[in-house]
């Protein structure tokens, strides 16, 4: 009987429940967007295309405004390695090698709090912050929603 209880407990732990504002792990990365114009779900390919500048508008025609944090931030390292599959230095090296005809440069935010407020104020904006910062800021009156990314 104890083995069955342990097995059920292990299964419940291994299947995380849907992430909501109340249970976002503090050390996770949360992809956020302005709720006026961005979708709630993205594929990993769509997210990569947005951050590499290949997608410049949302499906509704709103221009995409890409926000990122400064590189020494641990959330930045986690985002780039987990979602884009590169180190931040590799990303920036490649971004700055672009042709000057159609240049794409994300907006660098000095802090997670500033990034959150930039997303709130700018339709079409997308960015990322830590789970703890998201839990701190999330407010139903804000125009910021978390976005799920499917791999």
DRENSE-143336 format. One record per residue: residue number from 1; x, y, z of N, C-alpha, C, CB in turn. Coordinates in pm, whole numbers, always signed. Glycine has a CB too. Layout:
// residues N
{pt NUM,{X,Y,Z},{X,Y,Z},{X,Y,Z},{X,Y,Z}} ...
This chain:
// residues 151
{pt 1,{+82,-119,+0},{+0,+0,+0},{+87,+127,+0},{-94,-1,+121}} {pt 2,{+195,+123,+76},{+284,+239,+81},{+349,+260,-54},{+391,+220,+191}} {pt 3,{+386,+152,-122},{+447,+164,-255},{+351,+229,-354},{+489,+25,-307}} {pt 4,{+224,+193,-348},{+125,+252,-438},{+113,+401,-411},{-12,+182,-422}} {pt 5,{+107,+439,-284},{+97,+581,-248},{+219,+659,-296},{+81,+597,-96}} {pt 6,{+338,+600,-282},{+460,+666,-329},{+460,+680,-481},{+585,+586,-283}} {pt 7,{+414,+575,-550},{+408,+580,-696},{+311,+688,-743},{+365,+443,-751}} {pt 8,{+194,+696,-682},{+97,+799,-718},{+155,+938,-690},{-36,+780,-641}} {pt 9,{+222,+953,-577},{+284,+1081,-544},{+390,+1121,-644},{+345,+1074,-406}} {pt 10,{+472,+1025,-687},{+576,+1053,-787},{+515,+1092,-920},{+667,+930,-805}} {pt 11,{+407,+1026,-961},{+340,+1060,-1086},{+282,+1201,-1082},{+231,+959,-1117}} {pt 12,{+224,+1238,-970},{+167,+1373,-958},{+275,+1479,-965},{+89,+1386,-827}} {pt 13,{+390,+1452,-908},{+501,+1547,-912},{+558,+1559,-1053},{+611,+1506,-814}} {pt 14,{+561,+1450,-1129},{+624,+1453,-1260},{+537,+1515,-1368},{+660,+1315,-1299}} {pt 15,{+409,+1536,-1344},{+319,+1601,-1440},{+281,+1737,-1386},{+193,+1514,-1467}} {pt 16,{+353,+1843,-1423},{+323,+1975,-1368},{+186,+2023,-1415},{+431,+2076,-1408}} {pt 17,{+121,+2096,-1325},{-9,+2151,-1363},{+11,+2275,-1449},{-91,+2186,-1237}} {pt 18,{-96,+2321,-1510},{-91,+2439,-1596},{-38,+2558,-1517},{-231,+2471,-1654}} {pt 19,{+50,+2633,-1578},{+110,+2747,-1512},{+14,+2865,-1510},{+241,+2786,-1580}} {pt 20,{-10,+2918,-1393},{-92,+3038,-1378},{-12,+3139,-1298},{-229,+3008,-1310}} {pt 21,{-66,+3258,-1282},{+6,+3362,-1209},{+37,+3319,-1066},{-75,+3490,-1208}} {pt 22,{-47,+3233,-1008},{-27,+3193,-870},{+82,+3088,-854},{-155,+3141,-812}} {pt 23,{+117,+3016,-961},{+213,+2907,-942},{+328,+2907,-1042},{+142,+2778,-951}} {pt 24,{+366,+3021,-1094},{+481,+3028,-1183},{+606,+3007,-1097},{+487,+3166,-1259}} {pt 25,{+688,+2906,-1131},{+810,+2886,-1054},{+899,+3010,-1059},{+887,+2763,-1107}} {pt 26,{+948,+3056,-944},{+1025,+3181,-940},{+1151,+3179,-1025},{+1063,+3210,-799}} {pt 27,{+1214,+3062,-1043},{+1338,+3055,-1119},{+1316,+3019,-1266},{+1431,+2954,-1055}} {pt 28,{+1193,+3026,-1313},{+1163,+2996,-1453},{+1165,+3123,-1538},{+1026,+2925,-1466}} {pt 29,{+1158,+3105,-1669},{+1148,+3217,-1761},{+1003,+3222,-1809},{+1248,+3202,-1882}} {pt 30,{+944,+3342,-1805},{+808,+3361,-1851},{+812,+3450,-1975},{+717,+3423,-1739}} {pt 31,{+757,+3400,-2085},{+746,+3480,-2206},{+619,+3564,-2190},{+740,+3390,-2338}} {pt 32,{+632,+3695,-2205},{+518,+3784,-2187},{+494,+3867,-2312},{+539,+3876,-2065}} {pt 33,{+370,+3907,-2331},{+335,+3991,-2444},{+223,+4085,-2408},{+295,+3906,-2563}} {pt 34,{+208,+4190,-2486},{+100,+4285,-2466},{-30,+4220,-2511},{+126,+4418,-2542}} {pt 35,{-125,+4210,-2421},{-248,+4135,-2448},{-338,+4199,-2553},{-326,+4119,-2321}} {pt 36,{-310,+4323,-2594},{-393,+4389,-2695},{-373,+4331,-2833},{-362,+4537,-2697}} {pt 37,{-257,+4268,-2858},{-232,+4227,-2997},{-151,+4100,-3017},{-164,+4336,-3065}} {pt 38,{-104,+4036,-2911},{-21,+3917,-2930},{-101,+3791,-2897},{+106,+3924,-2844}} {pt 39,{-66,+3677,-2959},{-136,+3552,-2928},{-95,+3499,-2791},{-108,+3446,-3036}} {pt 40,{-174,+3407,-2737},{-142,+3348,-2608},{-50,+3228,-2621},{-269,+3306,-2536}} {pt 41,{-41,+3172,-2741},{+41,+3055,-2766},{+133,+3078,-2884},{-46,+2931,-2789}} {pt 42,{+257,+3033,-2870},{+355,+3038,-2979},{+426,+2904,-2987},{+458,+3153,-2957}} {pt 43,{+470,+2870,-3106},{+559,+2754,-3118},{+701,+2804,-3093},{+545,+2684,-3260}} {pt 44,{+790,+2713,-3064},{+930,+2750,-3044},{+986,+2810,-3172},{+1014,+2627,-3002}} {pt 45,{+942,+2761,-3288},{+987,+2816,-3416},{+941,+2961,-3432},{+933,+2731,-3533}} {pt 46,{+816,+2990,-3396},{+766,+3128,-3405},{+846,+3220,-3313},{+616,+3133,-3369}} {pt 47,{+872,+3175,-3191},{+949,+3257,-3097},{+1088,+3283,-3151},{+957,+3188,-2960}} {pt 48,{+1152,+3181,-3205},{+1286,+3199,-3263},{+1283,+3293,-3383},{+1346,+3064,-3305}} {pt 49,{+1182,+3279,-3469},{+1169,+3368,-3584},{+1149,+3513,-3540},{+1053,+3324,-3674}} {pt 50,{+1076,+3533,-3432},{+1055,+3669,-3380},{+1187,+3725,-3328},{+947,+3669,-3267}} {pt 51,{+1258,+3647,-3246},{+1381,+3699,-3186},{+1498,+3710,-3284},{+1422,+3610,-3072}} {pt 52,{+1491,+3638,-3395},{+1595,+3653,-3497},{+1555,+3756,-3604},{+1623,+3518,-3563}} {pt 53,{+1437,+3816,-3588},{+1395,+3923,-3681},{+1334,+3873,-3810},{+1511,+4009,-3712}} {pt 54,{+1304,+3743,-3820},{+1244,+3690,-3943},{+1094,+3720,-3949},{+1268,+3540,-3952}} {pt 55,{+1027,+3726,-3835},{+887,+3768,-3828},{+884,+3908,-3769},{+801,+3668,-3741}} {pt 56,{+822,+4001,-3841},{+820,+4141,-3797},{+681,+4193,-3762},{+878,+4229,-3905}} {pt 57,{+575,+4115,-3797},{+439,+4156,-3763},{+361,+4036,-3711},{+367,+4218,-3886}} {pt 58,{+265,+4064,-3623},{+174,+3961,-3574},{+72,+3932,-3683},{+104,+4005,-3442}} {pt 59,{-2,+3824,-3668},{-103,+3785,-3768},{-207,+3894,-3792},{-172,+3658,-3723}} {pt 60,{-233,+3977,-3691},{-332,+4085,-3707},{-273,+4212,-3769},{-392,+4118,-3572}} {pt 61,{-145,+4207,-3809},{-81,+4321,-3874},{-6,+4415,-3783},{-182,+4397,-3946}} {pt 62,{-17,+4397,-3652},{+54,+4483,-3556},{+203,+4455,-3563},{+0,+4460,-3411}} {pt 63,{+286,+4559,-3572},{+432,+4537,-3572},{+478,+4474,-3441},{+506,+4670,-3596}} {pt 64,{+571,+4380,-3451},{+627,+4315,-3333},{+738,+4403,-3277},{+682,+4172,-3368}} {pt 65,{+731,+4427,-3146},{+837,+4500,-3075},{+904,+4401,-2981},{+780,+4625,-2997}} {pt 66,{+1028,+4366,-3010},{+1100,+4265,-2933},{+1181,+4331,-2823},{+1191,+4181,-3026}} {pt 67,{+1160,+4282,-2700},{+1234,+4331,-2584},{+1320,+4220,-2528},{+1139,+4387,-2477}} {pt 68,{+1436,+4257,-2478},{+1526,+4162,-2413},{+1591,+4231,-2293},{+1634,+4108,-2512}} {pt 69,{+1650,+4151,-2207},{+1722,+4203,-2092},{+1871,+4210,-2122},{+1696,+4117,-1967}} {pt 70,{+1943,+4281,-2040},{+2089,+4288,-2056},{+2149,+4150,-2034},{+2150,+4391,-1958}} {pt 71,{+2265,+4126,-2092},{+2326,+3993,-2089},{+2371,+3941,-1953},{+2441,+3993,-2178}} {pt 72,{+2419,+4022,-1859},{+2465,+3962,-1733},{+2351,+3906,-1646},{+2541,+4065,-1654}} {pt 73,{+2227,+3925,-1687},{+2113,+3879,-1610},{+2097,+3727,-1623},{+1985,+3952,-1656}} {pt 74,{+2078,+3653,-1512},{+2061,+3507,-1519},{+1938,+3465,-1600},{+2051,+3449,-1379}} {pt 75,{+1833,+3547,-1598},{+1712,+3517,-1676},{+1744,+3524,-1825},{+1597,+3616,-1641}} {pt 76,{+1830,+3616,-1864},{+1871,+3629,-2004},{+1943,+3503,-2050},{+1962,+3752,-2023}} {pt 77,{+2037,+3456,-1971},{+2111,+3335,-2006},{+2016,+3216,-2019},{+2219,+3306,-1900}} {pt 78,{+1925,+3203,-1925},{+1828,+3093,-1929},{+1738,+3103,-2052},{+1743,+3093,-1802}} {pt 79,{+1690,+3222,-2084},{+1604,+3240,-2202},{+1678,+3203,-2330},{+1554,+3386,-2211}} {pt 80,{+1796,+3258,-2350},{+1870,+3235,-2474},{+1908,+3088,-2491},{+1994,+3321,-2479}} {pt 81,{+1951,+3024,-2385},{+1990,+2884,-2398},{+1869,+2792,-2408},{+2077,+2843,-2279}} {pt 82,{+1766,+2819,-2331},{+1649,+2731,-2329},{+1558,+2750,-2451},{+1569,+2755,-2202}} {pt 83,{+1537,+2872,-2494},{+1442,+2898,-2603},{+1507,+2921,-2739},{+1359,+3018,-2568}} {pt 84,{+1620,+2990,-2743},{+1684,+3017,-2871},{+1798,+2921,-2902},{+1737,+3159,-2873}} {pt 85,{+1845,+2849,-2803},{+1948,+2748,-2825},{+2087,+2805,-2849},{+1911,+2664,-2940}} {pt 86,{+2109,+2929,-2807},{+2241,+2992,-2822},{+2274,+3072,-2696},{+2245,+3083,-2948}} {pt 87,{+2401,+3104,-2681},{+2442,+3194,-2573},{+2409,+3338,-2614},{+2594,+3179,-2541}} {pt 88,{+2385,+3426,-2518},{+2355,+3566,-2552},{+2463,+3630,-2640},{+2338,+3648,-2426}} {pt 89,{+2590,+3599,-2616},{+2697,+3659,-2697},{+2688,+3615,-2843},{+2834,+3622,-2640}} {pt 90,{+2654,+3489,-2865},{+2637,+3439,-3002},{+2520,+3509,-3070},{+2615,+3286,-3002}} {pt 91,{+2411,+3526,-2996},{+2293,+3595,-3050},{+2330,+3737,-3094},{+2179,+3599,-2943}} {pt 92,{+2392,+3813,-3004},{+2423,+3953,-3036},{+2525,+3964,-3148},{+2475,+4026,-2911}} {pt 93,{+2621,+3874,-3153},{+2719,+3875,-3262},{+2647,+3859,-3395},{+2824,+3762,-3244}} {pt 94,{+2553,+3766,-3403},{+2479,+3743,-3527},{+2382,+3856,-3559},{+2404,+3612,-3518}} {pt 95,{+2320,+3914,-3458},{+2228,+4026,-3482},{+2305,+4143,-3544},{+2158,+4070,-3349}} {pt 96,{+2425,+4170,-3494},{+2501,+4285,-3545},{+2571,+4257,-3677},{+2602,+4326,-3443}} {pt 97,{+2567,+4135,-3728},{+2623,+4102,-3858},{+2522,+4121,-3972},{+2675,+3960,-3859}} {pt 98,{+2402,+4166,-3942},{+2297,+4179,-4042},{+2329,+4287,-4146},{+2164,+4211,-3975}} {pt 99,{+2260,+4276,-4259},{+2268,+4382,-4358},{+2205,+4508,-4299},{+2196,+4341,-4490}} {pt 100,{+2258,+4622,-4334},{+2203,+4747,-4283},{+2076,+4788,-4356},{+2306,+4857,-4293}} {pt 101,{+2040,+4720,-4466},{+1920,+4754,-4542},{+1794,+4726,-4461},{+1917,+4677,-4673}} {pt 102,{+1788,+4611,-4397},{+1669,+4570,-4323},{+1707,+4527,-4183},{+1595,+4456,-4397}} {pt 103,{+1770,+4616,-4109},{+1827,+4581,-3980},{+1719,+4559,-3874},{+1923,+4688,-3934}} {pt 104,{+1742,+4463,-3789},{+1653,+4430,-3678},{+1736,+4429,-3551},{+1581,+4293,-3701}} {pt 105,{+1700,+4511,-3454},{+1769,+4512,-3326},{+1664,+4517,-3215},{+1868,+4632,-3316}} {pt 106,{+1663,+4416,-3128},{+1570,+4418,-3015},{+1596,+4535,-2921},{+1578,+4287,-2938}} {pt 107,{+1497,+4572,-2847},{+1509,+4681,-2749},{+1560,+4620,-2619},{+1370,+4756,-2728}} {pt 108,{+1671,+4671,-2570},{+1731,+4618,-2447},{+1677,+4696,-2328},{+1887,+4626,-2452}} {pt 109,{+1623,+4621,-2233},{+1567,+4681,-2113},{+1668,+4666,-1999},{+1431,+4615,-2076}} {pt 110,{+1683,+4768,-1916},{+1783,+4761,-1810},{+1745,+4670,-1693},{+1809,+4897,-1759}} {pt 111,{+1615,+4640,-1679},{+1572,+4555,-1567},{+1445,+4480,-1606},{+1548,+4640,-1438}} {pt 112,{+1415,+4377,-1530},{+1293,+4301,-1556},{+1169,+4386,-1532},{+1289,+4175,-1469}} {pt 113,{+1174,+4470,-1431},{+1061,+4558,-1401},{+1036,+4656,-1517},{+1086,+4635,-1270}} {pt 114,{+1143,+4714,-1570},{+1129,+4807,-1683},{+1077,+4733,-1806},{+1264,+4874,-1715}} {pt 115,{+1123,+4610,-1827},{+1076,+4532,-1941},{+926,+4503,-1927},{+1155,+4400,-1953}} {pt 116,{+883,+4464,-1809},{+741,+4436,-1785},{+657,+4560,-1819},{+717,+4394,-1637}} {pt 117,{+698,+4676,-1772},{+622,+4798,-1797},{+627,+4839,-1944},{+675,+4912,-1709}} {pt 118,{+736,+4810,-2013},{+744,+4837,-2158},{+644,+4750,-2234},{+887,+4813,-2211}} {pt 119,{+633,+4623,-2195},{+537,+4533,-2259},{+395,+4585,-2233},{+553,+4387,-2206}} {pt 120,{+370,+4629,-2111},{+238,+4680,-2073},{+196,+4800,-2158},{+238,+4718,-1925}} {pt 121,{+290,+4884,-2195},{+259,+5010,-2264},{+265,+5002,-2416},{+353,+5116,-2218}} {pt 122,{+313,+4893,-2473},{+337,+4888,-2617},{+265,+4771,-2685},{+486,+4878,-2644}} {pt 123,{+158,+4800,-2759},{+92,+4692,-2834},{+192,+4625,-2929},{-29,+4748,-2914}} {pt 124,{+183,+4494,-2939},{+274,+4419,-3025},{+403,+4378,-2957},{+307,+4499,-3145}} {pt 125,{+420,+4418,-2831},{+545,+4391,-2760},{+551,+4248,-2707},{+563,+4488,-2645}} {pt 126,{+673,+4192,-2709},{+701,+4059,-2654},{+835,+4066,-2583},{+702,+3949,-2767}} {pt 127,{+847,+3989,-2475},{+972,+3985,-2399},{+971,+3868,-2304},{+993,+4116,-2322}} {pt 128,{+1063,+3868,-2210},{+1074,+3759,-2112},{+1123,+3814,-1980},{+1168,+3648,-2163}} {pt 129,{+1074,+3755,-1873},{+1117,+3791,-1738},{+1119,+3663,-1654},{+1024,+3900,-1674}} {pt 130,{+1171,+3672,-1534},{+1173,+3556,-1444},{+1034,+3533,-1386},{+1275,+3577,-1330}} {pt 131,{+1011,+3411,-1341},{+884,+3379,-1278},{+857,+3463,-1155},{+881,+3234,-1241}} {pt 132,{+960,+3489,-1076},{+940,+3570,-955},{+900,+3713,-990},{+1068,+3571,-869}} {pt 133,{+960,+3768,-1094},{+924,+3905,-1137},{+782,+3907,-1193},{+1024,+3957,-1244}} {pt 134,{+745,+3805,-1267},{+609,+3797,-1322},{+508,+3788,-1208},{+595,+3675,-1417}} {pt 135,{+535,+3702,-1111},{+444,+3688,-996},{+430,+3820,-920},{+494,+3578,-902}} {pt 136,{+539,+3895,-912},{+538,+4023,-841},{+452,+4126,-914},{+680,+4076,-825}} {pt 137,{+462,+4131,-1047},{+396,+4236,-1124},{+255,+4204,-1173},{+479,+4268,-1239}} {pt 138,{+227,+4077,-1194},{+102,+4043,-1263},{-18,+4105,-1194},{+85,+3891,-1271}} {pt 139,{-100,+4171,-1277},{-216,+4244,-1229},{-320,+4241,-1339},{-179,+4392,-1188}} {pt 140,{-441,+4210,-1306},{-545,+4197,-1408},{-569,+4327,-1484},{-673,+4150,-1345}} {pt 141,{-532,+4440,-1428},{-552,+4568,-1497},{-443,+4594,-1601},{-554,+4682,-1395}} {pt 142,{-331,+4521,-1592},{-222,+4538,-1688},{-258,+4477,-1822},{-92,+4476,-1635}} {pt 143,{-188,+4520,-1925},{-204,+4465,-2060},{-95,+4362,-2088},{-200,+4579,-2165}} {pt 144,{-53,+4289,-1985},{+53,+4189,-1999},{-3,+4052,-1971},{+171,+4220,-1904}} {pt 145,{+23,+3960,-2063},{-17,+3820,-2045},{+105,+3731,-2066},{-131,+3780,-2143}} {pt 146,{+107,+3620,-1994},{+210,+3521,-2020},{+172,+3444,-2146},{+228,+3425,-1899}} {pt 147,{+271,+3396,-2215},{+250,+3322,-2340},{+310,+3183,-2323},{+315,+3397,-2463}} {pt 148,{+235,+3082,-2365},{+291,+2948,-2359},{+364,+2919,-2491},{+180,+2841,-2333}} {pt 149,{+476,+2850,-2478},{+558,+2817,-2595},{+565,+2665,-2604},{+701,+2880,-2585}} {pt 150,{+523,+2612,-2718},{+526,+2468,-2738},{+652,+2430,-2814},{+399,+2419,-2814}} {pt 151,{+718,+2327,-2768},{+843,+2283,-2829},{+821,+2192,-2943},{+930,+2215,-2730}} 
